[in-house]
Amino acid sequence: MAKQSRKLNVAMIGYGFMGRAHSNAFIQVGHFFDLPYELILKTVCGRNRAAAEAMAAQWGWEEAQTDWQSVVTRTDIDVVDICAPNHLHAQIAMAAAEAGKIVLCEKPLAMNLAEAKQMASAVRRLPNLVWFNYRRVPAIALAKDLVGQGRVGKPYHYRATYLQSWGADPERPGAWRFRKTEAGSGAMGDLLSHSLDLALMLNGVITEVTSLMQTFTPNREVDDAVLALTRFANGSIGTFEATRFATGCQNRNYFEIHGAEGAIRFNLEDMNRLEVFDRNDAAGVQGSHNVLVTGLEHPYTSHFWPPGHIIGYEHTFIATLADFLDCLAKNEPFHPNFDDAVEVQKLLEAVETSARSGSWTRP
Ligand SMILES: NC(=O)c1ccc[n+]([C@@H]2O[C@H](COP(=O)([O-])OP(=O)(O)OC[C@H]3O[C@@H](n4cnc5c(N)ncnc54)[C@H](O)[C@@H]3O)[C@@H](O)[C@H]2O)c1
């Protein structure tokens, strides 16, 4: 397909970790995918002018701004990408929606369910995306395909852990993440939200949760760790653990599904691989197959490097963006969008309610 020339001017709010990950995706996506649009890195916006200008210079943004309110209403901006702390997602998204922009937003979508619903309603007629980027890890996309093909069969267990350790380090920066007014929650919104999004994609609706939340650090406003048990509509049961205190683990986003026909297991720390167990293999050779998910037949990988040449974290944002632009051109709905993120937010709210009440809670 020949490249077409429709230009989309992007404004990105926030230039920290995600600002860099998204800038890279905006730059790289057209190198790996034939795109229906040309993305123009128009404006990067943050509070500190010197830092915003340094970001613009390093990543090729045309200009730097410091006032997101004026940026999101500009007539020359088509896409507003929100990479700011959680408490700003709603106000920026609603203002961008009001101005009729395409709205891309980081996770967790909102500070709470009511806010998430308002945001989803504001963008309903506009193209929108929430950056649950792990859906586009090729091994996870393959896991979804295998589940869809019935390779796991009737599911019994869904088990997810998202283990980080940086919360245990008092010297670690990122103070907004520890303030309830800016983050909303701790490990729950930050990490459990990713695990729940993947669980919804891979194993369907969650009907009931019971949970506990723990803050190990004196005076910290948000949870350091959260555990949840769940029941799924398909009859399987789930366990979830998300923590910033798993010493020795840096970004262990892990899940496994055990079903009547087989099992699958994924660990982001070895993200190019998927372990697959097929109960129908001959008895003498039964066991997990360790699949290197870099083949021409695997999701997304043929866009990147030849088989066996592994990809990384940044490619998940590139693939997400490529799919989004493809849906935009075809006028098809993209997932995960704000409505999908509302489903995650319902579960987060149920987890919080259950942790308080000590009882099973329906989202
Ligand atoms: N998808 C993922 O895997 C993933 C990973 C990390 C973070 N996130 C999410 O991305 C968002 C940002 O996280 P981060 O790690 O990039 O944080 P960060 O602290 O590295 O960056 C936050 C940025 O927001 C800017 N900012 C703060 N207040 C602002 C304001 N009033 N106006 C404009 N800019 C403002 C800061 O200057 C900074 O550039 C959060 O919602 C977080 O949960 C998602």
The ligand as a Gaussian input file, in Angstrom:
#p B3LYP/6-31G(d) Opt

LIG

0 1
 N        1.361000       2.171000      29.571000
 C        2.314000       1.971000      30.475000
 O        2.885000       0.903000      30.530000
 C        2.693000       3.079000      31.418000
 C        3.958000       3.074000      32.035000
 C        4.283000       4.158000      32.875000
 C        3.355000       5.164000      33.123000
 N        2.125000       5.105000      32.527000
 C        1.136000       6.175000      32.763000
 O        1.555000       7.334000      32.032000
 C        1.208000       8.514000      32.749000
 C        2.470000       9.346000      32.961000
 O        3.418000       8.549000      33.646000
 P        4.992000       8.758000      33.440000
 O        5.639000       7.501000      33.936000
 O        5.295000       9.215000      32.078000
 O        5.216000       9.924000      34.499000
 P        6.421000      10.946000      34.587000
 O        6.422000      11.443000      35.985000
 O        7.672000      10.352000      34.012000
 O        5.962000      12.126000      33.592000
 C        4.824000      12.904000      33.853000
 C        4.869000      14.106000      32.968000
 O        3.681000      14.893000      33.156000
 C        4.072000      16.252000      33.213000
 N        3.079000      17.066000      33.902000
 C        2.745000      17.063000      35.201000
 N        1.835000      18.028000      35.455000
 C        1.589000      18.636000      34.282000
 C        0.753000      19.712000      33.877000
 N       -0.018000      20.366000      34.771000
 N        0.749000      20.093000      32.578000
 C        1.525000      19.449000      31.679000
 N        2.331000      18.427000      31.996000
 C        2.368000      18.018000      33.283000
 C        5.403000      16.216000      33.932000
 O        6.131000      17.385000      33.691000
 C        6.049000      15.012000      33.261000
 O        6.634000      15.385000      32.031000
 C        0.558000       8.039000      34.051000
 O       -0.835000       8.068000      33.884000
 C        1.036000       6.615000      34.207000
 O        0.147000       5.801000      34.923000
 C        1.806000       4.093000      31.689000

